[in-house]
Amino acid sequence: MSRWRSWANQALAGLFAPACVACQEPLAHPTEGAVCAACWDRLSRFTPPVCATCGIPLPSWRRSCLDAGRCARCRRRATVLTRQAAIGPHEGVLRSVVHALKYDARLSTAAPLAASMRVAGADLLRDAHTVVPVPLHRVRAWSRGFNQAALLARHLGPPAYPLLARTRATPPQVSLPAARRHRNVREAFAARRCIVDRVVRATSIPVADLIVVLVDDVCTTGATLDACGRALRAVGVGEVRALTASRVVTGPRG
């Protein structure tokens, strides 16, 4: 198998010269994915100390944030999400990899990206009962052919269940200013009250009091995650956390 893979790598590299989706350099091992090993090593990562609520690094110069363990924005604003985490900021290599998965259907990036999410969100996942991908509307899911959040969720460890459905189509969040994003997704999601076992269809588990981790590719303003969290809490979920591959960081958090 290793000999065949080596031959395949040489053939693909010679015939097609596929490039890494992040650095655009030719891939030495095309059969191993769309991102080179050097770029995986260069992923930007959040490092402690981070806010206990949103997961964004705390400003080392703001003593009040360090003492509280939460950034000033999270202390001012209530949210249904008790804890959040992401690999790192939505920039550089990480942004390129997320975009390659989401917009270019480079599905081979999902498993290694999720592996980094498992590390970043280890504390969130440790006692979680289930991970729940943020859903696409059925029309967008049909046109794209996959849900990137669902691809990531299946590699995170806890069982992944589609507890959420998007009840109405909304304009893409990326096309809207931050002030309109919460209004755009308000009441756009509905949650199921039971988990239906995939193996034994007759078995169902009530979601009441479960610990759920929402999964998505990127968090920008948090509007979509918040709307999903509210839908889950409305059917009795005990705690909602959120784990994303990347997170947009804008402005001072102190």
C-alpha positions in Angstrom: 0.0 0.0 0.0 2.8 2.4 0.9 4.6 1.7 -2.4 1.3 2.3 -4.4 0.7 5.5 -2.5 4.3 6.7 -3.2 3.8 5.9 -6.9 0.4 7.7 -6.9 1.9 10.8 -5.3 4.7 11.0 -7.8 2.2 10.5 -10.7 -0.2 13.1 -9.5 2.5 15.6 -8.7 4.1 15.1 -12.1 0.9 15.1 -14.2 -1.3 17.6 -12.5 1.0 19.5 -10.1 -1.8 20.2 -7.6 -1.1 23.1 -5.2 -1.7 23.5 -1.5 -4.9 25.4 -1.0 -3.2 27.6 1.6 0.3 28.4 0.3 -0.2 27.5 -3.4 3.1 25.6 -3.4 3.0 22.2 -5.3 1.9 19.3 -3.0 4.6 16.7 -2.5 1.9 14.2 -1.4 -1.3 14.9 -3.2 -3.0 11.7 -2.0 -2.8 12.9 1.6 -5.0 15.9 1.2 -5.2 19.5 -0.2 -3.0 21.1 2.4 0.7 20.6 2.8 2.2 19.5 6.1 4.0 22.8 6.6 0.7 24.7 6.4 -1.0 22.5 8.9 1.9 23.3 11.2 1.4 27.0 10.6 -2.3 27.2 11.7 -2.8 30.2 13.9 -4.0 29.0 17.3 -5.5 30.8 20.3 -3.3 30.4 23.4 -4.1 31.0 27.1 -5.2 33.0 28.8 -8.5 33.0 27.0 -12.0 34.2 27.9 -13.9 31.4 29.7 -17.0 32.3 27.7 -16.1 33.1 24.2 -12.6 31.5 24.0 -10.9 34.6 22.6 -7.5 35.5 24.2 -7.7 37.9 27.1 -5.7 41.2 26.9 -2.7 40.7 29.2 -2.7 44.4 30.1 -6.3 44.3 31.5 -6.0 43.0 35.0 -9.8 42.9 35.5 -10.2 40.5 32.6 -7.5 38.2 33.8 -8.9 38.2 37.3 -12.5 37.5 36.1 -11.4 35.0 33.4 -13.8 36.7 31.0 -13.4 39.5 28.5 -15.3 42.8 29.1 -17.7 42.1 26.2 -18.8 38.8 27.7 -19.2 40.3 31.1 -21.5 43.0 29.6 -23.5 40.7 27.3 -25.7 37.7 28.2 -25.6 34.7 25.9 -27.2 31.2 25.9 -23.8 29.7 25.1 -22.0 28.9 28.3 -18.6 28.2 26.7 -17.0 28.6 23.3 -13.8 27.6 21.6 -12.1 27.8 18.2 -8.7 26.7 16.9 -7.7 30.3 16.2 -8.5 33.6 14.4 -10.1 33.5 11.0 -7.0 34.6 9.1 -4.0 33.3 7.2 -3.7 29.5 6.7 -6.7 28.7 8.9 -9.0 31.0 6.9 -7.7 29.5 3.6 -8.4 25.9 4.8 -11.9 26.8 6.1 -12.7 28.4 2.7 -11.3 25.5 0.8 -13.6 23.2 2.7 -16.7 25.4 2.5 -16.5 26.9 -0.9 -14.2 24.6 -2.9 -15.5 21.3 -1.6 -12.0 20.2 -0.6 -13.5 17.5 1.7 -10.2 16.0 2.6 -9.6 19.0 4.9 -12.5 18.1 7.2 -10.8 15.3 9.2 -7.5 17.1 10.0 -9.3 20.4 10.7 -11.6 18.5 13.1 -8.5 17.0 14.8 -7.3 20.5 15.6 -10.8 21.4 16.8 -10.7 18.4 19.2 -7.6 19.8 20.7 -8.9 23.4 21.0 -12.2 22.2 22.4 -11.1 19.4 24.6 -12.6 20.8 27.7 -15.9 21.4 25.9 -16.1 18.0 24.5 -15.0 16.0 27.5 -18.4 15.6 29.2 -20.6 16.5 26.3 -23.5 14.1 25.4 -23.6 15.1 21.7 -22.3 17.4 19.1 -24.8 19.2 16.9 -23.8 20.7 13.5 -25.3 24.0 12.5 -27.7 23.1 9.7 -28.1 24.5 6.2 -31.4 25.2 4.7 -32.4 22.3 2.4 -32.1 24.4 -0.7 -28.5 25.5 0.1 -27.6 22.0 1.3 -28.9 20.7 -2.1 -26.9 23.2 -4.1 -23.7 22.8 -2.1 -24.0 19.0 -1.9 -22.7 18.8 1.7 -22.8 20.6 5.1 -19.3 21.5 6.2 -20.4 21.7 9.8 -21.7 18.1 9.7 -18.5 16.9 8.1 -16.5 18.5 11.0 -18.9 17.2 13.7 -18.6 13.6 12.8 -14.8 13.6 13.5 -15.0 15.3 17.0 -15.6 12.3 19.2 -19.0 12.5 20.9 -21.9 11.2 18.8 -23.2 13.8 16.2 -27.0 14.2 15.9 -28.9 16.5 13.6 -31.0 18.0 16.4 -31.5 21.3 14.5 -33.3 22.2 11.3 -33.3 25.6 9.5 -36.9 26.5 9.1 -36.5 29.3 6.6 -34.0 30.3 4.0 -32.0 33.4 5.0 -29.4 35.5 3.1 -25.9 34.4 3.7 -24.5 36.0 6.9 -21.3 36.9 5.1 -23.3 39.3 2.9 -24.8 41.3 5.8 -23.4 43.9 8.2 -22.9 42.8 11.7 -25.9 44.8 13.0 -28.3 42.8 10.8 -27.0 39.3 11.4 -28.9 38.6 14.6 -32.1 39.8 13.0 -31.4 37.7 9.9 -31.3 34.4 11.8 -33.8 35.1 14.6 -36.2 32.2 14.9 -34.7 30.6 11.8 -34.0 27.3 13.6 -36.1 24.6 15.3 -34.8 21.9 17.5 -36.0 18.3 18.0 -37.0 17.2 21.5 -35.6 13.7 21.1 -32.5 12.0 19.7 -33.4 9.1 17.4 -30.8 6.4 17.5 -29.4 5.7 14.1 -29.0 2.0 14.6 -32.2 1.2 16.6 -34.7 3.6 15.1 -37.3 2.8 17.7 -35.0 4.1 20.4 -35.2 7.8 21.3 -33.5 9.8 24.0 -35.1 13.1 25.3 -32.8 16.1 24.9 -33.8 17.5 28.3 -30.8 18.3 30.5 -28.2 17.1 27.9 -24.9 19.0 27.3 -24.7 19.9 23.6 -21.8 21.3 21.7 -22.8 23.2 18.6 -20.4 22.9 15.7 -19.7 25.2 12.8 -16.8 26.2 10.5 -16.5 29.8 11.5 -17.9 32.2 14.1 -18.1 35.8 13.0 -20.5 37.7 15.2 -22.0 34.7 17.0 -25.5 35.4 15.7 -26.1 32.0 14.1 -24.7 30.1 17.1 -26.8 32.2 19.4 -30.0 31.5 17.4 -29.2 27.8 17.4 -28.5 27.8 21.1 -31.9 29.5 21.8 -33.7 26.9 19.8 -32.0 24.1 21.7 -32.7 25.7 25.1 -36.3 26.1 24.1 -36.8 22.3 23.9 -35.0 21.7 27.3 -31.4 21.2 26.5 -29.5 21.7 29.7 -26.3 23.4 28.4 -25.2 24.6 25.0 -21.6 25.2 24.1 -20.0 26.0 20.7 -16.9 24.8 18.9 -15.8 26.3 15.6 -12.8 25.9 13.4 -12.0 29.6 13.4 -13.3 32.8 14.9 -13.3 36.4 13.6 -11.6 38.7 16.1 -12.4 42.4 15.8 -11.6 45.2 18.1 -10.3 45.2 21.6 -11.8 42.6 24.0 -10.7 44.3 27.2 
